[in-house]
Amino acid sequence: MEKAVFNIIDNVLSKRDDICKCDKCKLDIIAIVLNNLPPKYVVTEKGELYSRVDEMEVQFGADIIKEIVKAIDIVLKSPRH
Ligand SMILES: [Zn+2]
């Protein structure tokens, strides 16, 4: 699993009370985020997140957070259970 992304999502989810935090919903969110990540980001096999533009760029990029928030909204509107 994409560990780095997972950790960031955990972090964002911990600040939200309005969404289910079970593994199913988390995996849905992760799948959506990975599909929508801007092309400048790469997720390595270890689950680390890199920016192609600048490898030293902070991994907590604002556009990643944005994608996570978007993914949360999608799962929130149509939860699978
Ligand atoms: Zn759930």
PDB file of the backbone (N, CA, C, O) and the ligand in Angstrom, with CONECT records:
HET     ZN  A 101       1
ATOM      1  N   MET A   1       0.847  -1.205   0.000  1.00  0.00           N
ATOM      2  CA  MET A   1       0.000   0.000   0.000  1.00  0.00           C
ATOM      3  C   MET A   1       0.880   1.252   0.000  1.00  0.00           C
ATOM      4  O   MET A   1       2.040   1.223   0.412  1.00  0.00           O
ATOM      5  N   GLU A   2       0.312   2.308  -0.457  1.00  0.00           N
ATOM      6  CA  GLU A   2       1.068   3.558  -0.562  1.00  0.00           C
ATOM      7  C   GLU A   2       1.140   4.232   0.796  1.00  0.00           C
ATOM      8  O   GLU A   2       0.277   5.026   1.170  1.00  0.00           O
ATOM      9  N   LYS A   3       2.194   3.894   1.523  1.00  0.00           N
ATOM     10  CA  LYS A   3       2.292   4.280   2.922  1.00  0.00           C
ATOM     11  C   LYS A   3       2.289   5.789   3.168  1.00  0.00           C
ATOM     12  O   LYS A   3       1.571   6.292   4.033  1.00  0.00           O
ATOM     13  N   ALA A   4       3.096   6.489   2.398  1.00  0.00           N
ATOM     14  CA  ALA A   4       3.210   7.933   2.627  1.00  0.00           C
ATOM     15  C   ALA A   4       1.865   8.611   2.434  1.00  0.00           C
ATOM     16  O   ALA A   4       1.459   9.452   3.235  1.00  0.00           O
ATOM     17  N   VAL A   5       1.182   8.238   1.366  1.00  0.00           N
ATOM     18  CA  VAL A   5      -0.123   8.817   1.086  1.00  0.00           C
ATOM     19  C   VAL A   5      -1.084   8.443   2.203  1.00  0.00           C
ATOM     20  O   VAL A   5      -1.868   9.267   2.673  1.00  0.00           O
ATOM     21  N   PHE A   6      -1.008   7.192   2.615  1.00  0.00           N
ATOM     22  CA  PHE A   6      -1.855   6.694   3.692  1.00  0.00           C
ATOM     23  C   PHE A   6      -1.678   7.534   4.961  1.00  0.00           C
ATOM     24  O   PHE A   6      -2.655   7.904   5.612  1.00  0.00           O
ATOM     25  N   ASN A   7      -0.420   7.829   5.302  1.00  0.00           N
ATOM     26  CA  ASN A   7      -0.144   8.627   6.500  1.00  0.00           C
ATOM     27  C   ASN A   7      -0.723  10.030   6.400  1.00  0.00           C
ATOM     28  O   ASN A   7      -1.276  10.561   7.363  1.00  0.00           O
ATOM     29  N   ILE A   8      -0.585  10.617   5.221  1.00  0.00           N
ATOM     30  CA  ILE A   8      -1.109  11.970   5.041  1.00  0.00           C
ATOM     31  C   ILE A   8      -2.630  11.946   5.176  1.00  0.00           C
ATOM     32  O   ILE A   8      -3.228  12.821   5.803  1.00  0.00           O
ATOM     33  N   ILE A   9      -3.242  10.922   4.574  1.00  0.00           N
ATOM     34  CA  ILE A   9      -4.697  10.809   4.641  1.00  0.00           C
ATOM     35  C   ILE A   9      -5.146  10.608   6.088  1.00  0.00           C
ATOM     36  O   ILE A   9      -6.117  11.217   6.536  1.00  0.00           O
ATOM     37  N   ASP A  10      -4.431   9.753   6.810  1.00  0.00           N
ATOM     38  CA  ASP A  10      -4.733   9.554   8.228  1.00  0.00           C
ATOM     39  C   ASP A  10      -4.747  10.878   8.968  1.00  0.00           C
ATOM     40  O   ASP A  10      -5.631  11.168   9.774  1.00  0.00           O
ATOM     41  N   ASN A  11      -3.728  11.669   8.659  1.00  0.00           N
ATOM     42  CA  ASN A  11      -3.573  12.963   9.286  1.00  0.00           C
ATOM     43  C   ASN A  11      -4.751  13.889   8.992  1.00  0.00           C
ATOM     44  O   ASN A  11      -5.281  14.547   9.887  1.00  0.00           O
ATOM     45  N   VAL A  12      -5.146  13.926   7.728  1.00  0.00           N
ATOM     46  CA  VAL A  12      -6.266  14.783   7.338  1.00  0.00           C
ATOM     47  C   VAL A  12      -7.555  14.255   7.967  1.00  0.00           C
ATOM     48  O   VAL A  12      -8.371  15.026   8.471  1.00  0.00           O
ATOM     49  N   LEU A  13      -7.729  12.926   7.931  1.00  0.00           N
ATOM     50  CA  LEU A  13      -8.952  12.321   8.467  1.00  0.00           C
ATOM     51  C   LEU A  13      -9.090  12.577   9.962  1.00  0.00           C
ATOM     52  O   LEU A  13     -10.199  12.733  10.472  1.00  0.00           O
ATOM     53  N   SER A  14      -7.953  12.619  10.666  1.00  0.00           N
ATOM     54  CA  SER A  14      -8.015  12.793  12.112  1.00  0.00           C
ATOM     55  C   SER A  14      -8.585  14.156  12.483  1.00  0.00           C
ATOM     56  O   SER A  14      -9.001  14.381  13.620  1.00  0.00           O
ATOM     57  N   LYS A  15      -8.599  15.066  11.504  1.00  0.00           N
ATOM     58  CA  LYS A  15      -9.152  16.393  11.778  1.00  0.00           C
ATOM     59  C   LYS A  15     -10.594  16.516  11.323  1.00  0.00           C
ATOM     60  O   LYS A  15     -11.206  17.575  11.464  1.00  0.00           O
ATOM     61  N   ARG A  16     -11.139  15.439  10.777  1.00  0.00           N
ATOM     62  CA  ARG A  16     -12.517  15.491  10.300  1.00  0.00           C
ATOM     63  C   ARG A  16     -13.382  14.536  11.114  1.00  0.00           C
ATOM     64  O   ARG A  16     -12.990  13.404  11.399  1.00  0.00           O
ATOM     65  N   ASP A  17     -14.566  15.020  11.479  1.00  0.00           N
ATOM     66  CA  ASP A  17     -15.483  14.166  12.240  1.00  0.00           C
ATOM     67  C   ASP A  17     -16.627  13.684  11.367  1.00  0.00           C
ATOM     68  O   ASP A  17     -17.459  12.886  11.797  1.00  0.00           O
ATOM     69  N   ASP A  18     -16.658  14.179  10.129  1.00  0.00           N
ATOM     70  CA  ASP A  18     -17.846  13.946   9.306  1.00  0.00           C
ATOM     71  C   ASP A  18     -17.691  12.765   8.363  1.00  0.00           C
ATOM     72  O   ASP A  18     -18.551  12.538   7.512  1.00  0.00           O
ATOM     73  N   ILE A  19     -16.622  12.022   8.499  1.00  0.00           N
ATOM     74  CA  ILE A  19     -16.440  10.921   7.555  1.00  0.00           C
ATOM     75  C   ILE A  19     -16.079   9.627   8.262  1.00  0.00           C
ATOM     76  O   ILE A  19     -15.389   9.620   9.282  1.00  0.00           O
ATOM     77  N   CYS A  20     -16.567   8.531   7.690  1.00  0.00           N
ATOM     78  CA  CYS A  20     -16.246   7.206   8.200  1.00  0.00           C
ATOM     79  C   CYS A  20     -14.748   6.957   7.996  1.00  0.00           C
ATOM     80  O   CYS A  20     -14.186   7.264   6.945  1.00  0.00           O
ATOM     81  N   LYS A  21     -14.120   6.394   9.033  1.00  0.00           N
ATOM     82  CA  LYS A  21     -12.671   6.190   8.950  1.00  0.00           C
ATOM     83  C   LYS A  21     -12.300   4.712   8.905  1.00  0.00           C
ATOM     84  O   LYS A  21     -11.178   4.338   9.247  1.00  0.00           O
ATOM     85  N   CYS A  22     -13.232   3.886   8.487  1.00  0.00           N
ATOM     86  CA  CYS A  22     -12.912   2.460   8.397  1.00  0.00           C
ATOM     87  C   CYS A  22     -11.951   2.223   7.227  1.00  0.00           C
ATOM     88  O   CYS A  22     -11.771   3.095   6.377  1.00  0.00           O
ATOM     89  N   ASP A  23     -11.342   1.049   7.195  1.00  0.00           N
ATOM     90  CA  ASP A  23     -10.348   0.752   6.166  1.00  0.00           C
ATOM     91  C   ASP A  23     -10.920   0.833   4.759  1.00  0.00           C
ATOM     92  O   ASP A  23     -10.251   1.280   3.826  1.00  0.00           O
ATOM     93  N   LYS A  24     -12.177   0.391   4.618  1.00  0.00           N
ATOM     94  CA  LYS A  24     -12.810   0.397   3.299  1.00  0.00           C
ATOM     95  C   LYS A  24     -12.860   1.811   2.735  1.00  0.00           C
ATOM     96  O   LYS A  24     -12.477   2.050   1.590  1.00  0.00           O
ATOM     97  N   CYS A  25     -13.333   2.736   3.548  1.00  0.00           N
ATOM     98  CA  CYS A  25     -13.459   4.112   3.083  1.00  0.00           C
ATOM     99  C   CYS A  25     -12.085   4.738   2.870  1.00  0.00           C
ATOM    100  O   CYS A  25     -11.881   5.498   1.923  1.00  0.00           O
ATOM    101  N   LYS A  26     -11.138   4.412   3.763  1.00  0.00           N
ATOM    102  CA  LYS A  26      -9.781   4.945   3.600  1.00  0.00           C
ATOM    103  C   LYS A  26      -9.169   4.470   2.288  1.00  0.00           C
ATOM    104  O   LYS A  26      -8.543   5.248   1.568  1.00  0.00           O
ATOM    105  N   LEU A  27      -9.357   3.186   1.983  1.00  0.00           N
ATOM    106  CA  LEU A  27      -8.790   2.654   0.746  1.00  0.00           C
ATOM    107  C   LEU A  27      -9.434   3.305  -0.469  1.00  0.00           C
ATOM    108  O   LEU A  27      -8.769   3.561  -1.473  1.00  0.00           O
ATOM    109  N   ASP A  28     -10.735   3.573  -0.371  1.00  0.00           N
ATOM    110  CA  ASP A  28     -11.409   4.288  -1.454  1.00  0.00           C
ATOM    111  C   ASP A  28     -10.783   5.658  -1.656  1.00  0.00           C
ATOM    112  O   ASP A  28     -10.505   6.074  -2.781  1.00  0.00           O
ATOM    113  N   ILE A  29     -10.567   6.351  -0.544  1.00  0.00           N
ATOM    114  CA  ILE A  29      -9.986   7.688  -0.614  1.00  0.00           C
ATOM    115  C   ILE A  29      -8.591   7.622  -1.235  1.00  0.00           C
ATOM    116  O   ILE A  29      -8.245   8.423  -2.103  1.00  0.00           O
ATOM    117  N   ILE A  30      -7.796   6.647  -0.771  1.00  0.00           N
ATOM    118  CA  ILE A  30      -6.435   6.502  -1.301  1.00  0.00           C
ATOM    119  C   ILE A  30      -6.466   6.248  -2.806  1.00  0.00           C
ATOM    120  O   ILE A  30      -5.692   6.841  -3.557  1.00  0.00           O
ATOM    121  N   ALA A  31      -7.357   5.369  -3.238  1.00  0.00           N
ATOM    122  CA  ALA A  31      -7.430   5.045  -4.662  1.00  0.00           C
ATOM    123  C   ALA A  31      -7.747   6.292  -5.481  1.00  0.00           C
ATOM    124  O   ALA A  31      -7.155   6.522  -6.536  1.00  0.00           O
ATOM    125  N   ILE A  32      -8.688   7.092  -4.983  1.00  0.00           N
ATOM    126  CA  ILE A  32      -9.071   8.309  -5.709  1.00  0.00           C
ATOM    127  C   ILE A  32      -7.902   9.294  -5.739  1.00  0.00           C
ATOM    128  O   ILE A  32      -7.616   9.903  -6.770  1.00  0.00           O
ATOM    129  N   VAL A  33      -7.229   9.441  -4.590  1.00  0.00           N
ATOM    130  CA  VAL A  33      -6.108  10.389  -4.525  1.00  0.00           C
ATOM    131  C   VAL A  33      -5.006   9.967  -5.491  1.00  0.00           C
ATOM    132  O   VAL A  33      -4.469  10.799  -6.222  1.00  0.00           O
ATOM    133  N   LEU A  34      -4.668   8.685  -5.497  1.00  0.00           N
ATOM    134  CA  LEU A  34      -3.580   8.224  -6.361  1.00  0.00           C
ATOM    135  C   LEU A  34      -3.924   8.408  -7.831  1.00  0.00           C
ATOM    136  O   LEU A  34      -3.051   8.677  -8.657  1.00  0.00           O
ATOM    137  N   ASN A  35      -5.210   8.259  -8.149  1.00  0.00           N
ATOM    138  CA  ASN A  35      -5.630   8.466  -9.535  1.00  0.00           C
ATOM    139  C   ASN A  35      -5.558   9.923  -9.947  1.00  0.00           C
ATOM    140  O   ASN A  35      -5.329  10.244 -11.113  1.00  0.00           O
ATOM    141  N   ASN A  36      -5.757  10.805  -8.968  1.00  0.00           N
ATOM    142  CA  ASN A  36      -5.880  12.218  -9.294  1.00  0.00           C
ATOM    143  C   ASN A  36      -4.634  13.039  -8.984  1.00  0.00           C
ATOM    144  O   ASN A  36      -4.606  14.244  -9.236  1.00  0.00           O
ATOM    145  N   LEU A  37      -3.612  12.400  -8.442  1.00  0.00           N
ATOM    146  CA  LEU A  37      -2.397  13.152  -8.110  1.00  0.00           C
ATOM    147  C   LEU A  37      -1.848  13.845  -9.353  1.00  0.00           C
ATOM    148  O   LEU A  37      -1.799  13.261 -10.436  1.00  0.00           O
ATOM    149  N   PRO A  38      -1.438  15.089  -9.179  1.00  0.00           N
ATOM    150  CA  PRO A  38      -0.836  15.791 -10.314  1.00  0.00           C
ATOM    151  C   PRO A  38       0.347  14.987 -10.832  1.00  0.00           C
ATOM    152  O   PRO A  38       1.075  14.378 -10.048  1.00  0.00           O
ATOM    153  N   PRO A  39       0.545  14.981 -12.158  1.00  0.00           N
ATOM    154  CA  PRO A  39       1.574  14.128 -12.773  1.00  0.00           C
ATOM    155  C   PRO A  39       2.985  14.412 -12.282  1.00  0.00           C
ATOM    156  O   PRO A  39       3.885  13.596 -12.479  1.00  0.00           O
ATOM    157  N   LYS A  40       3.190  15.561 -11.645  1.00  0.00           N
ATOM    158  CA  LYS A  40       4.552  15.833 -11.174  1.00  0.00           C
ATOM    159  C   LYS A  40       4.904  14.986  -9.945  1.00  0.00           C
ATOM    160  O   LYS A  40       6.061  14.942  -9.525  1.00  0.00           O
ATOM    161  N   TYR A  41       3.907  14.321  -9.381  1.00  0.00           N
ATOM    162  CA  TYR A  41       4.191  13.473  -8.225  1.00  0.00           C
ATOM    163  C   TYR A  41       4.289  12.011  -8.626  1.00  0.00           C
ATOM    164  O   TYR A  41       3.555  11.530  -9.489  1.00  0.00           O
ATOM    165  N   VAL A  42       5.220  11.313  -7.974  1.00  0.00           N
ATOM    166  CA  VAL A  42       5.347   9.886  -8.200  1.00  0.00           C
ATOM    167  C   VAL A  42       5.288   9.188  -6.850  1.00  0.00           C
ATOM    168  O   VAL A  42       5.826   9.680  -5.859  1.00  0.00           O
ATOM    169  N   VAL A  43       4.637   8.052  -6.825  1.00  0.00           N
ATOM    170  CA  VAL A  43       4.636   7.238  -5.621  1.00  0.00           C
ATOM    171  C   VAL A  43       5.549   6.047  -5.890  1.00  0.00           C
ATOM    172  O   VAL A  43       5.347   5.300  -6.846  1.00  0.00           O
ATOM    173  N   THR A  44       6.552   5.881  -5.039  1.00  0.00           N
ATOM    174  CA  THR A  44       7.492   4.781  -5.230  1.00  0.00           C
ATOM    175  C   THR A  44       6.887   3.475  -4.723  1.00  0.00           C
ATOM    176  O   THR A  44       5.828   3.470  -4.097  1.00  0.00           O
ATOM    177  N   GLU A  45       7.578   2.364  -5.005  1.00  0.00           N
ATOM    178  CA  GLU A  45       7.095   1.069  -4.540  1.00  0.00           C
ATOM    179  C   GLU A  45       7.011   1.019  -3.023  1.00  0.00           C
ATOM    180  O   GLU A  45       6.192   0.290  -2.463  1.00  0.00           O
ATOM    181  N   LYS A  46       7.854   1.787  -2.367  1.00  0.00           N
ATOM    182  CA  LYS A  46       7.836   1.823  -0.899  1.00  0.00           C
ATOM    183  C   LYS A  46       6.710   2.684  -0.363  1.00  0.00           C
ATOM    184  O   LYS A  46       6.478   2.742   0.844  1.00  0.00           O
ATOM    185  N   GLY A  47       6.013   3.351  -1.268  1.00  0.00           N
ATOM    186  CA  GLY A  47       4.923   4.192  -0.838  1.00  0.00           C
ATOM    187  C   GLY A  47       5.375   5.605  -0.524  1.00  0.00           C
ATOM    188  O   GLY A  47       4.638   6.392   0.069  1.00  0.00           O
ATOM    189  N   GLU A  48       6.599   5.913  -0.930  1.00  0.00           N
ATOM    190  CA  GLU A  48       7.058   7.274  -0.687  1.00  0.00           C
ATOM    191  C   GLU A  48       6.608   8.175  -1.825  1.00  0.00           C
ATOM    192  O   GLU A  48       6.480   7.758  -2.976  1.00  0.00           O
ATOM    193  N   LEU A  49       6.378   9.400  -1.461  1.00  0.00           N
ATOM    194  CA  LEU A  49       5.853  10.343  -2.414  1.00  0.00           C
ATOM    195  C   LEU A  49       6.948  11.315  -2.817  1.00  0.00           C
ATOM    196  O   LEU A  49       7.576  11.943  -1.965  1.00  0.00           O
ATOM    197  N   TYR A  50       7.171  11.434  -4.108  1.00  0.00           N
ATOM    198  CA  TYR A  50       8.188  12.350  -4.582  1.00  0.00           C
ATOM    199  C   TYR A  50       7.598  13.336  -5.558  1.00  0.00           C
ATOM    200  O   TYR A  50       6.619  13.056  -6.249  1.00  0.00           O
ATOM    201  N   SER A  51       8.214  14.490  -5.596  1.00  0.00           N
ATOM    202  CA  SER A  51       7.884  15.438  -6.639  1.00  0.00           C
ATOM    203  C   SER A  51       8.946  15.329  -7.705  1.00  0.00           C
ATOM    204  O   SER A  51      10.139  15.385  -7.407  1.00  0.00           O
ATOM    205  N   ARG A  52       8.524  15.173  -8.947  1.00  0.00           N
ATOM    206  CA  ARG A  52       9.467  15.099 -10.054  1.00  0.00           C
ATOM    207  C   ARG A  52      10.181  16.423 -10.252  1.00  0.00           C
ATOM    208  O   ARG A  52      11.325  16.464 -10.703  1.00  0.00           O
ATOM    209  N   VAL A  53       9.501  17.496  -9.912  1.00  0.00           N
ATOM    210  CA  VAL A  53      10.040  18.823 -10.137  1.00  0.00           C
ATOM    211  C   VAL A  53      11.213  19.080  -9.193  1.00  0.00           C
ATOM    212  O   VAL A  53      12.259  19.575  -9.612  1.00  0.00           O
ATOM    213  N   ASP A  54      11.034  18.748  -7.951  1.00  0.00           N
ATOM    214  CA  ASP A  54      12.077  18.957  -6.961  1.00  0.00           C
ATOM    215  C   ASP A  54      11.956  17.868  -5.905  1.00  0.00           C
ATOM    216  O   ASP A  54      11.010  17.859  -5.118  1.00  0.00           O
ATOM    217  N   GLU A  55      12.903  16.966  -5.892  1.00  0.00           N
ATOM    218  CA  GLU A  55      12.805  15.817  -4.997  1.00  0.00           C
ATOM    219  C   GLU A  55      12.820  16.199  -3.531  1.00  0.00           C
ATOM    220  O   GLU A  55      12.365  15.437  -2.679  1.00  0.00           O
ATOM    221  N   MET A  56      13.342  17.373  -3.239  1.00  0.00           N
ATOM    222  CA  MET A  56      13.408  17.795  -1.847  1.00  0.00           C
ATOM    223  C   MET A  56      12.169  18.575  -1.424  1.00  0.00           C
ATOM    224  O   MET A  56      12.038  18.983  -0.270  1.00  0.00           O
ATOM    225  N   GLU A  57      11.285  18.772  -2.354  1.00  0.00           N
ATOM    226  CA  GLU A  57      10.069  19.526  -2.050  1.00  0.00           C
ATOM    227  C   GLU A  57       9.303  18.847  -0.916  1.00  0.00           C
ATOM    228  O   GLU A  57       9.275  17.620  -0.823  1.00  0.00           O
ATOM    229  N   VAL A  58       8.693  19.646  -0.069  1.00  0.00           N
ATOM    230  CA  VAL A  58       7.944  19.113   1.052  1.00  0.00           C
ATOM    231  C   VAL A  58       6.905  18.114   0.554  1.00  0.00           C
ATOM    232  O   VAL A  58       6.157  18.401  -0.380  1.00  0.00           O
ATOM    233  N   GLN A  59       6.863  16.940   1.181  1.00  0.00           N
ATOM    234  CA  GLN A  59       5.968  15.899   0.701  1.00  0.00           C
ATOM    235  C   GLN A  59       4.507  16.208   0.991  1.00  0.00           C
ATOM    236  O   GLN A  59       3.602  15.661   0.360  1.00  0.00           O
ATOM    237  N   PHE A  60       4.297  17.089   1.950  1.00  0.00           N
ATOM    238  CA  PHE A  60       2.939  17.494   2.291  1.00  0.00           C
ATOM    239  C   PHE A  60       2.475  18.598   1.372  1.00  0.00           C
ATOM    240  O   PHE A  60       1.990  19.629   1.838  1.00  0.00           O
ATOM    241  N   GLY A  61       2.616  18.400   0.071  1.00  0.00           N
ATOM    242  CA  GLY A  61       2.274  19.458  -0.871  1.00  0.00           C
ATOM    243  C   GLY A  61       0.822  19.871  -0.770  1.00  0.00           C
ATOM    244  O   GLY A  61      -0.052  19.057  -0.472  1.00  0.00           O
ATOM    245  N   ALA A  62       0.576  21.148  -1.021  1.00  0.00           N
ATOM    246  CA  ALA A  62      -0.781  21.672  -0.911  1.00  0.00           C
ATOM    247  C   ALA A  62      -1.711  20.998  -1.911  1.00  0.00           C
ATOM    248  O   ALA A  62      -2.889  20.791  -1.622  1.00  0.00           O
ATOM    249  N   ASP A  63      -1.186  20.652  -3.091  1.00  0.00           N
ATOM    250  CA  ASP A  63      -2.083  20.036  -4.064  1.00  0.00           C
ATOM    251  C   ASP A  63      -2.440  18.603  -3.677  1.00  0.00           C
ATOM    252  O   ASP A  63      -3.484  18.088  -4.077  1.00  0.00           O
ATOM    253  N   ILE A  64      -1.572  17.966  -2.901  1.00  0.00           N
ATOM    254  CA  ILE A  64      -1.914  16.620  -2.421  1.00  0.00           C
ATOM    255  C   ILE A  64      -3.061  16.711  -1.419  1.00  0.00           C
ATOM    256  O   ILE A  64      -4.025  15.949  -1.480  1.00  0.00           O
ATOM    257  N   ILE A  65      -2.930  17.665  -0.494  1.00  0.00           N
ATOM    258  CA  ILE A  65      -3.992  17.875   0.489  1.00  0.00           C
ATOM    259  C   ILE A  65      -5.307  18.172  -0.230  1.00  0.00           C
ATOM    260  O   ILE A  65      -6.370  17.672   0.139  1.00  0.00           O
ATOM    261  N   LYS A  66      -5.199  18.998  -1.260  1.00  0.00           N
ATOM    262  CA  LYS A  66      -6.385  19.360  -2.032  1.00  0.00           C
ATOM    263  C   LYS A  66      -7.042  18.111  -2.625  1.00  0.00           C
ATOM    264  O   LYS A  66      -8.262  17.955  -2.571  1.00  0.00           O
ATOM    265  N   GLU A  67      -6.223  17.229  -3.186  1.00  0.00           N
ATOM    266  CA  GLU A  67      -6.757  15.995  -3.770  1.00  0.00           C
ATOM    267  C   GLU A  67      -7.391  15.111  -2.694  1.00  0.00           C
ATOM    268  O   GLU A  67      -8.413  14.465  -2.927  1.00  0.00           O
ATOM    269  N   ILE A  68      -6.769  15.092  -1.520  1.00  0.00           N
ATOM    270  CA  ILE A  68      -7.315  14.278  -0.428  1.00  0.00           C
ATOM    271  C   ILE A  68      -8.683  14.809  -0.011  1.00  0.00           C
ATOM    272  O   ILE A  68      -9.629  14.044   0.180  1.00  0.00           O
ATOM    273  N   VAL A  69      -8.772  16.126   0.128  1.00  0.00           N
ATOM    274  CA  VAL A  69     -10.050  16.731   0.529  1.00  0.00           C
ATOM    275  C   VAL A  69     -11.126  16.430  -0.516  1.00  0.00           C
ATOM    276  O   VAL A  69     -12.272  16.134  -0.180  1.00  0.00           O
ATOM    277  N   LYS A  70     -10.729  16.511  -1.794  1.00  0.00           N
ATOM    278  CA  LYS A  70     -11.672  16.198  -2.872  1.00  0.00           C
ATOM    279  C   LYS A  70     -12.130  14.745  -2.779  1.00  0.00           C
ATOM    280  O   LYS A  70     -13.315  14.442  -2.912  1.00  0.00           O
ATOM    281  N   ALA A  71     -11.159  13.848  -2.546  1.00  0.00           N
ATOM    282  CA  ALA A  71     -11.470  12.420  -2.455  1.00  0.00           C
ATOM    283  C   ALA A  71     -12.386  12.135  -1.266  1.00  0.00           C
ATOM    284  O   ALA A  71     -13.295  11.309  -1.358  1.00  0.00           O
ATOM    285  N   ILE A  72     -12.142  12.820  -0.155  1.00  0.00           N
ATOM    286  CA  ILE A  72     -12.994  12.652   1.025  1.00  0.00           C
ATOM    287  C   ILE A  72     -14.429  13.041   0.682  1.00  0.00           C
ATOM    288  O   ILE A  72     -15.377  12.352   1.060  1.00  0.00           O
ATOM    289  N   ASP A  73     -14.579  14.153  -0.039  1.00  0.00           N
ATOM    290  CA  ASP A  73     -15.918  14.597  -0.423  1.00  0.00           C
ATOM    291  C   ASP A  73     -16.619  13.566  -1.292  1.00  0.00           C
ATOM    292  O   ASP A  73     -17.811  13.306  -1.127  1.00  0.00           O
ATOM    293  N   ILE A  74     -15.862  12.975  -2.227  1.00  0.00           N
ATOM    294  CA  ILE A  74     -16.458  11.971  -3.126  1.00  0.00           C
ATOM    295  C   ILE A  74     -16.947  10.768  -2.310  1.00  0.00           C
ATOM    296  O   ILE A  74     -18.066  10.293  -2.504  1.00  0.00           O
ATOM    297  N   VAL A  75     -16.094  10.279  -1.394  1.00  0.00           N
ATOM    298  CA  VAL A  75     -16.465   9.108  -0.605  1.00  0.00           C
ATOM    299  C   VAL A  75     -17.613   9.463   0.358  1.00  0.00           C
ATOM    300  O   VAL A  75     -18.490   8.646   0.640  1.00  0.00           O
ATOM    301  N   LEU A  76     -17.572  10.692   0.843  1.00  0.00           N
ATOM    302  CA  LEU A  76     -18.612  11.155   1.759  1.00  0.00           C
ATOM    303  C   LEU A  76     -19.985  11.159   1.081  1.00  0.00           C
ATOM    304  O   LEU A  76     -20.998  10.830   1.697  1.00  0.00           O
ATOM    305  N   LYS A  77     -19.994  11.541  -0.205  1.00  0.00           N
ATOM    306  CA  LYS A  77     -21.265  11.628  -0.935  1.00  0.00           C
ATOM    307  C   LYS A  77     -21.773  10.263  -1.355  1.00  0.00           C
ATOM    308  O   LYS A  77     -22.982  10.060  -1.469  1.00  0.00           O
ATOM    309  N   SER A  78     -20.859   9.315  -1.588  1.00  0.00           N
ATOM    310  CA  SER A  78     -21.310   7.990  -1.981  1.00  0.00           C
ATOM    311  C   SER A  78     -20.500   6.907  -1.274  1.00  0.00           C
ATOM    312  O   SER A  78     -19.689   6.213  -1.886  1.00  0.00           O
ATOM    313  N   PRO A  79     -20.740   6.783   0.031  1.00  0.00           N
ATOM    314  CA  PRO A  79     -20.020   5.735   0.776  1.00  0.00           C
ATOM    315  C   PRO A  79     -20.441   4.363   0.278  1.00  0.00           C
ATOM    316  O   PRO A  79     -21.572   4.169  -0.169  1.00  0.00           O
ATOM    317  N   ARG A  80     -19.511   3.410   0.362  1.00  0.00           N
ATOM    318  CA  ARG A  80     -19.793   2.085  -0.197  1.00  0.00           C
ATOM    319  C   ARG A  80     -20.574   1.200   0.765  1.00  0.00           C
ATOM    320  O   ARG A  80     -20.916   0.064   0.437  1.00  0.00           O
ATOM    321  N   HIS A  81     -20.850   1.721   1.939  1.00  0.00           N
ATOM    322  CA  HIS A  81     -21.593   0.887   2.891  1.00  0.00           C
ATOM    323  C   HIS A  81     -22.429   1.764   3.801  1.00  0.00           C
ATOM    324  O   HIS A  81     -23.130   1.254   4.676  1.00  0.00           O
TER     325      HIS A  81
HETATM  326 ZN    ZN A 101     -16.433   3.235   6.113  1.00  0.00          ZN2+
END
